[in-house]
């Protein structure tokens, strides 16, 4: 199963003592549960999505046991197809391993168990695979930079940035990155390498509506302006000329690129002395810019390890707590 992980910015675990509410938020952050599913998450067992119930009620509650998909479906009362989809997502995250034969009388089918019986230990496999993905992305960024750097034009001189406005942060910054072990090209034209790079990190999705990647506004802004421009500062109007599209669309793509720390911003006074925002590839180099992306991604991985540890503790507490007796029928 190919490795696949969605990373968001580093954040502390949800302040809840219910393992299912924490698991729902955790799985949403790593892309195993869609963001549109019950964003508040009341934490009740019956309302939790199947991936949460498979993880908490089966794999974590009984870590010493191996499970078939049919047994999980019977245990939590959901269709077996939903269980299989959840297991595929966990396999893509390297959380589950196939087990040998089950106990006597077990239902037929492949059997699964959580790696080493604890989510924090299973997360180490995810962390290792994610680190290898980041190393591959860094090599691709270095290759693109080596191919493009000799052909860049020297940027025209501009007024000096206003003091205190260098690298001014954006209030709506969001860090969202995709990690995958899909093969990356090692040869080709810089434009093709840049397209593969943007698709790998998630700035361009698999579905492009039938359009070529090179014609998309996000690609044209990133490649034609930032990568080829190097140390040149771009105003928003200049970016619009390089990547013709609507203003909201360009802002959306610019914020996503900026959220990954690939682009920096500053304020430069115009001819009337009023400050205007300008953007450029961070430090004028894609390989150096990706070092910041790599650092943010590793902070997010460390943060998710703390989430996994917190979830393990909550499950252990629930497992050790005495079970409430079922109410007697009248």
Secondary structure, 3 states (H helix, E strand, C coil): CCCEEEEECCCCCCCCCCHHHHHHHHHHHCCCCCCCCCCCCCCCHHHCCHHHHHHHHHHHCCCCCCEEHHHHHHHHCCCHHHHHHHHHHHHHCCCEEEECCCCCCCCCCCEEEEHHHCHHHHHHHHHHHHHHHHHHHHHHHHHHHHHHHCCCCCCCCCCCECCCCCCCCCCCCCCEEEEECCCCCCCCCHHHHHHHHHHHHCCCCCCCCCCCHHHCHHHHHHHHHHHHHCCCCEEHHHHHHHCCCCHHHHHHHHHHHHHCCCEEEEEEECCCCCEEEEEEEHHHCHHHHHHHHHHHHHHHHHHHHHHHHHHHHHHHHHHHCCCCCCCCCC
